[in-house]
Amino acid sequence: MQAELDFGVYATAQSNWARRKNAPPQPDADGLFDANGVDVICGRRQCYFEGGSDLFGTVQFKETRVPLTAIAPGKWDPVAVLAACTRAHGSRTYEVDYATAKPENPGGLDEIKIARVVGADGTRPYLSKPGRYFEAAYGVWAPVYRPLEIEQGFRETFRARVGRPTWAFRKLFEGFPLCEDEHHRFTGDHRVRRALRALEDAGLVRIELGPRGGMTPARCAWTARAYLAPAQLAPADEEALEMLA
C-alpha cells in the first residue's frame, strides 16, 4: 500500500521534497497510464489501488471499494481512475452532456477533454439548469444581483443557459496567465484548485508550486495533450497543395 499524500508537508520548508515524492505520473503517448501511474493517482487522493489483473482492479477508500476496468490490457483511462476515486470518497461525478454542451475550445484547447477530467473529479463543468448569473450579448458575465443596465450599460441580458460553463469551469480557462512568469488568477477558489489538481494528474496541466508549496503563487501551464489535434488533410488535398506551391 502506497504512502498517503501528506498535505501538511506542503506548508513547510520541506515542500520541494514532498513535491518530488508525490509528483504526478506521466501518461503515455495516448494519454493513458499503467498500473503504477494509477497507483500514484489514487495515492494522491488517499485511495488504495489493487490491481487484480491487466484489465480489472479496485479502488478503495476506507471501507468503500469501487471496481475499475482498463480500456486495454495494462492501459487505464485517467477519467475512469479519477471517477473511481471520487465515488470511493462518496462524492458525485459529472459526465458531459454532449446534447447541450457547446464547447468553444478557447485557444485551441480540447474543452470536452478538460470537462471530462474535472467532471470525473467532482467539479460540474456545464450548467444543467439556467445559471445564477447573467450573460450579455458581448460576452460579459456578471452575477444576477448586479444592476447590469446601470453599471455595464447593457440593455439586453439573459440568464446563463443550460450547457454553458459553470463559474469554476469558466474561470479555469480565464485564469491561465499569458506568460509562464505570471500566476493563475483564481487559485484562491477551492473549486479551481481542485480542478487544476485533477488536470495535473491527467497530464493536461503542469503546476509549479510556490516557494513554500502553496497553490496561490503556483505557476500553471497547459501541456500539449490539452490541445486539439491539428487537422490532417487527405492525401489528395496534400498533393493539390504541393502542386499549388
N, C-alpha and C positions, 0 to 999 in steps of 0.2 A: 504494500500500500504506500503510495507516494506521500511525501510530507505536505501538509496543508499550507496554503499561502498565508503568511502572517502579515496582515495589513499594517499592524503596529510598527513593523520594522521600517516601513516607508517614511515614517515621520522622524527618523533618527538619522544620525550620520552614517549608518550602515546601509543607506538606501541603494547605493550603487552595487553593493554586494548582493543585496536581496533581489535587485533587478536582474542581475546575471543568473542568479539561482533559479528565478521564476520567469525567465524570458519566454515569450510566446513561441510556439513551434512554427516551423516553416513548412508550408504546403508544397506539393509537387507542382509540376507544370500545369496540371489540370485543376489546381486549387483544392486537392483532396489531401487527406492525412493518413498516415499509417497508424498502427496501434499505439506506438509511442507518442505520436502527436495527440491522439485522442486522450491518452493518459495525462498529458500535460494540460490540455484544455480543461479536463474535468478537475484536475488538481487545483487549477487557478480559481475554481468555483467551489472548492471544498467538497467535491464529489469524488467518488472512487469508481474507476472503470475496471471491469472484469471482462476480459475477452475470452469467450468460450471457444471461438473458432475464428477463421478469417472472415466469416460473414455475420456472425452474431456475437453480441456482447450485452453487458448490463451496466447501467449507470446507477450508482447508489448514493443516496444522501441520508444519513442516519438509518432509519428503518425502511425508507421508501426505495424501491427498486424499479427502474424503468428499462424495458428492453430496447436495444439499439441494433439496427441492421445496417450492414455495409451495402454500398451500391455495386461493389465489385469485390472479389477476394482481396482483402488487405487494403481496401480503399474506402475511406469513411468521409462522408459529406459533413463539413463543419456546421451547416444549418441543422442537420439532424442531431449532431452532438450537442449543440447549444440548446436545442429544444428539449432534449432528454434531460439535461441539467436543470433547465427551468422547471420542467414538470416534476423532477425529483425534489425540488425545493418547494413544491406546492403552488407555484405561480402559473400564470396563464401565458400561453404563447399566441402570437397573432400571425395568421397567414395573409398573404397578399391577395386581395380580391381583384383579379385581372379584369373583371367586367366593369368595375367602377374606377379603378386606379388609372390616373392619367400622368404617367411619368414624363418629366421634361428633360431628364438627363443633362443637368447643368454642367457645362464644361466638358462634355463628352463622357461623363461618369455613367456607369451602369446603375441607374437608380433602383431598378427592380431587384438586382442582386443585393444591393445595400439594404433595401427594405426587407428582404427575406432574412438577412442576418440579424438585424435589430429586432425584427418581429419574433424570431425564434428565441431571442434573449429576453423577451418580455416587454419590449417597447413598441407601442402601437405606431405603425408608420403612417397609415392613412385613416382619415375620418370615416367612421361607419354611419354617422348622422351629421346634420349641419353643425358646424363648429360654433364656439363661443366668441369668435372674433369676426370682424368684417373684412371683406376683400374689395378693394376699389378697382376701377377699370384700368388703372395704370400700374397695377401690381403692388400697390401699397397696402400693407396689412396693419390693423390696429385692433386692440381689444374692443369688445362691444360697449363697454361703459364710457368710452371716449367720444365726445361730440365731434364726429368727423367733419360735418359740414362747416363747423366753426374753425376747428384747428387746422384741417387739411384743405378745406375749400372744395371738397368733392360733393357733387350733388347726387350721384348715383352710387350707392354702396349696397352690398348684399352679404348675407351670412356665408361663411365658407361652406362650400357644398360637399356632399359625400364624395369621397375619392380624393379630396385634396389632402396634402400632407398635414400631419399634426404639428403642433408648435415645436416639440422637441426634434422631430424629424426634419423640419424645415430649417431650424437653427443649426442642425448638424452640418448642412451644406453652407449656410451663410457664415458660419463661424470660422471656416478654414482661412488661414492667412494667405496673403498674396505672395509672400516670400517665406522662406524657411526660417528667417530670423524673427518672425513675429509669432505670437501665441494664438491659440484658439480662443475666440472671444466669448464663448458660452460654457466653458468648463466649470463655471460656478454652479450650474444646474446639475443635479444628480442624474437626471434622465439623460442628458447629453454625455456625461462622463461614462455612464453605463453603456450607452450605445457605442462610444469610442472604444471601450474595452472589448466589446464583442467584435467590432470590426477589426481590432488588432489581433484577436485570437484567430479570426478567419483569414488573416493575411491581406486585408484590404486597406489597412491604415498602419502607419509607422509612428510610434509615440516615443518621444524622448522626454523623460520626466525631468522635473526641475532639479535644482541642486540638492534639495532635501527630499526628493522623491514625490513632490506634490504634483497634482494634475493641473492646478491653476496656471503655473508658469510652464507647463509642458509644451513642447513643440510637436505638432501633428502634421502629417503629410499623407496624401493618398499614395498607394502603391500602384504599380502598373496593372495589377489584377482588378482594381476597382473601376477601370475604364472599359468602355465598349470596345470590342474587337474592331479593327479597321475593316472597312468594307472591301471585299475582294471582287474583282471583276472577273467575268467569264473569260476563258481563253480567247474566244473570238473578239471580245472587246479589247483585250490587251493587244492583240495583233493589229486591230484597227488603230489604236492609239500609237503604236510603233510606226505604222505607215504614215500617220499624220505628222509625227515628229520628223 
